[in-house]
Amino acid sequence: LGSHFGLPDIHNAFFALLGLYAAVLLLERNSPRRYLFAGIVAGLSFSIKYQPFAFLPPLLVHLVWAYRTKSITYIAGKNAWMAALSAFATFVVINPYYFANFSEAMRQNDRDFRWYQMGVMYLRIYPYFYLFHWGIDRLPTLFVVLGAIIMIFRNTLKFFLLFVFIGIFFWSMTYFSNGGIYSRNFVTPMPYLMILAGYGLSQILSRLGSKRVLVGIGVLLLVNWRPIANVLALDINYMKPWNTKNLTRWLDDFLPAGTTVRAYQLFLDQEGRDILKRKNIHVLPWDYSKGPNSLAEFSEEGTDFAIIQLSTFQSITYWWRQFPHQEWFFRYSDVPYDYILESFYGLTVRELRNYTVAEIY
């Protein structure tokens, strides 16, 4: 789903998983070549979104080898330096502009640091609510938990190889910062979580004998039907004309000439702007934070039509994700539409919907 939108989180997930692969290779044999590969992969991963999580599995394996060799000096030995220098060199080669514009890079990083509220130290429940209901889905979540419980007892080291990434990532996004409010961040640890889910499912199937194939196919179909349906729905709708085209056609066919229109972040191509000019349509900006908001206010100022683009309007309803009381998340199993519609903005939308003359999807 994220790939459809070209999100960098997709690449982030790939290189995070490649980092796990590098750590597993390193766990098998601590050769200089494998340390070099682990460093390069970590540098690649860090270059995507400047997140350090891919360093964690190889670092854990490095500490395991220090324990195995019974040498404290191994921690800062030549292999460690080789991995660190290869990671740094990889980052420099890919991101030369970062150092050429260091002050600007620091300004951007500082903005992101504050935007994510780094260091807030406050547990946010919403990311877990999102993952359980949509991001992972309910049945796969149960397999993730089951797989984690079984693995921690049967393959403790492998569990921590996964958990050092998952645990620190979730701590960072849901407690140390407010990064978890941006749901797409959780694309990154998804491969790690699915390894746990697959392990949990495999442990169940291994006890079913000859029935395991049919049961496995049934479970996989049950788990994947909704994600597949969502992706197909997205593909089908992407093949339809975009809303700007449909709106342009409606403006040309139905909007009376000489009228006054309030538009909430109206995006039109040149054809649409020409139609407004030809029909002498007076367009005023509309911002819900400033008004007008009610039918009476629109009528009083002489506005004939108001056009709202819901893809931008929805941003002012996102505040429900930060309920004033965290326990409210346990009241709902879906978006709390009733709660949103009882808010100021929800009430205004409910009123204006009664006078809708056109809806375009």
N, C-alpha and C positions, 0 to 999 in steps of 0.2 A: 504493500500500500504506500509506504513512504517513498519507494523507488519511483512511483508515478509522479511525485512532486520534485524529484531530484534533490532530496534532502541530504545534507552531509552526514546525517546520523546513520545512513545506510553504509557509507564508507567507514564510518567510525565503528560500526558493529563488525564489519568484515575484518578490519585490522585488529580489533580487540580479540576476535576469535583466532586470528593468526598469531597473536601474542600468546594465547593459551597453547596453541600448537607448538610454538617455539619453546615454551616452558616445559611441555611434555617431552620434547626431544632432549632438552637439557637435563631433565630428570633421569632419562635413560642413560645418558653419557655426558660428562662434563668436559667435553673437548673444547679447545679454543674456537674451532669453527662454529660450534653451536652457540657459544657465548657471543660470537660476532653476529650470527644470524638473529639472536634474541635482541641484541642492541639495535640492529637495523630496523627490525619490526617495531620495536618500542618507539624509535624515532619517527617512523612512518605514522604510527597511530597518534603520537603526540602532535604531529603536524596537521591533523584533520581539524580538531577543535581545541587544541591546547589543553587536553585532559590527560592527567598522568596515570590513569587507572591501568593501562596496558603494561606498565612497568611492574605491577604488583605480583602477578604469577611468576615471572622469571626471578624477581627478587626473593620470593619465598623459596623457590627451588635453590637459589644460590645459598641461602641460609641453611637449607637442608644439607647441601654438600659440605658446608662448613662444619655442620654437626657430624656428618659421616666421616670426614677426614680428621676430626678431633683437633682442628687447627684454627685458632682465633685469627691468625694472620691471613687465612684464606679469604676472609671477608673483604679485605682490602688488597687482595693479591692481583696478579697480572690479568687473570680472566675477568675480574670485576672491572678493572680499568679498560680492558678491551671493549667490554659491552657498553660501558658508559661513554667512551670516546666515539664508538661507532654510532650510538644513538644521537650524540650531539652533532657529529659530522653529517649524519642523515638529515637532521633538522636544518642545519645551516645550508646544505645543498638545495633543499626544497624551498626554504624560506629566506633567501638572501635579502629580500626587500624588508624583512623584519628588522634586520640590523642596520640597513641603510636608512630606515625611517624609525629609529628606535624610540624617539620621543613621541611620535604619533602612535606607534604600537603600544607604548605604555599608557597613553591617553585612552585608547580604545579598550585595552585590557582593564583599566581602572573603571571605565564606564560599565563594562560587563560585570566586573566584580561587584559594583554597587547595584546593578540591575538584578543580579542573582541574589542579592542580600547575603553575601558571603559572611560567615561568622555569626549568623543570627541565632543559632543554637535554640531552635524551637521545632518540635516535632510536628510535621504536617501530615494529616491523615488522608487528604485528598489523593495523593499519588497512589496509595494502596487501594483506595476506593476505585480509582480509575483502572488500575491494573486488574483488579479482581473482576470487575464488571465488563470491561472492554479490552484493555491492552493485552492481557493474557487470556482472559475469559475464565469462567468459574471452574469448569472441569479440568482444563490444563493446570490451573492454580493448585488444585488438589493433588495432581500428579507431581508438581514441583515440590510441594511440602512433603509428600510421601517419599519422593526420591531423595530429598535432603535428609530426612530422618533415617532412612535405610543406609544411605551412603556414609553418613557420619560414623556409623558403627562398623560397617563392613569395609569401607575404603577411606579411612580417615584422612590420609594425606591427599588423596584425590579430591575429597570433599573440600578441604581447605584451599586447594589449588583453585577451585571454583569460587569458594566463599570469600577468599581474600579480595577478589574482584567485585563480586556481587555485594558483599557486606559493606565495603568502603564506598562503593558507588551509591548505594542506597542511603548510607549515613550522610554522605556529602550532599545528596539531592533532597533528602527529606528532613534532615535535622541541622546540618551545618549551614545549609543555604536554602533558598526557596526555589532552587532550580527545578524541583519536581513539579512545580505548577505548570511547566511547559512539558506536556505529556510526551512529545516526540523524543525527549531526552532518553526515555526508557527503551527506545529501539536498540541502543548500544548494548545493554546487558542481556537482551533477549536471547541470543544464542546460548549464553551461559545458563539461563533459566531453563531453556528447552533441553539442554543436556540433562539437567536434574529431572525434568519431566519424563524424558525418554528413559532414563535409568529407573525411575519409579514404575513406569509402565512395563518395562522389560522384566522387572522383578516379579510383577504380578503374572505376566504371561508365562514365565518360566515354570510356574506351578500348575499350569493348566493342561499340560501334556499335549495331546493331539488337537485340542480345541484352540490352542494358542493362536494359530494363524487366523482363523475366522474371527475370534474375539478381538485380536489386534487390529484387523481390517475394520471391524465395526467401530472400535474406539476411535481410530484415526479419522474415519468418516464423520463420526459424531463431533470430534474436536474441530475438524477443519471446514465443516460445511458453511458455517457463518462467515469466517474470513474469506473463503472463496466466493460466497454470494456477494459480500461487500465489494470485493475487487471487480467482479463482473458488473455489478451495478455502476461502479465508477467508470469502467470502460465504456459501457453502453451510453452513459450520460455524457461522457467526453466526446462521443461521436455526434451529439446533437449540437445545433447552433448555440453559440454562447449567448448569455443573457443580454449583453450589450446589443447584439444584432436583433434579438427579439424585441427589446425595448425600443430600438430605433424604428423598427417596423410599426410598433404600436403608436409611437409619437407621430409618425407620418399619417397613419390611417385614422386615428381616433382623437388625438389631442386637439381641442378647438384652438383656432388662431387667436392671438391677442390675449391669451390667458397668462396668469401669474402662477409660477410653479416654485415650490420649495423642494430642494433636492438634497438628500443626505448622501454626501460624497458620490455624486453622479459621475460615472465614467462612461463617456461616449466617444466614439471615433469621429473622424472628420465628417462623415455622412450625417451622423446624428446632430452634430453642432450646426451643420448647414441647414438641416430641417428646422431646428429651433430658430435660426436666424430668418429663414424664409417665412415661417409662420408667425414671426414677431412674438415669440414666447419670451416672457420676462422671467429669468431664472434667478432665484435667490438661494443663498446657502442655507442649509439646515443642519443644526448641530444639537443633539439631544442634551448636551451639557449646558446649552445656552437657551434653548427653546426656539420657537414656540413648540408646545407639546400636545396641547389639547385641541379638540375640534373648535371650541369656542375661541381660542387664541388665533387659530388659522382664519376663522371667519371674520373676526374683528379686524385683522390686518388686511383682509381682502385677498388672501391666497385662495386660488381655485383648486389646485391639486398639490399633493405632496408625494414625492417619490422617495422611498426608503430602500436602501440596499442592505439586506439582512446580513450579508457576509461581513459587513463592517459594523452594523448595529449590534451584532451579537457580542462584540467586545465589551459592551457596557453591562452585559448580564453575566460575565465571567466571574464576578465577585462571589457568586455562590460557592465557588471552589475554596473560598477561605471563610467558611462559616464562622461566626463569632464563637460558636460552641462546637468543639470537635465531635462530640457525641452525636450531633445531628446527622452525621454521615451514616449512622446506623439506622436512621429512619427510612432511608431511601435505597432503592435498588436500580435507580435510573436517574437521569437528569431531573432535579426537583422543579418540574414545570409549575406546579402549584405555588411553590415558594417564589419563583421568579415572577409569575404573573400577578402576584399580590404586591410586588414592589412598585415604586413610582413609575418606572419605565414600563414594567409589565402592564400596569393599569392603562397607561396611555396607548400602548399597542392594542390592547383589547378594545379600547374605545374606537380607535381609528379603523380597526379591521371591519367594524360594522358598516363602514362607508367605502370599502374597497371597490374600485371599479376594474382593476386588472391585477392579476398575479402572474409573474413570469418565473419559470424554473428551468 
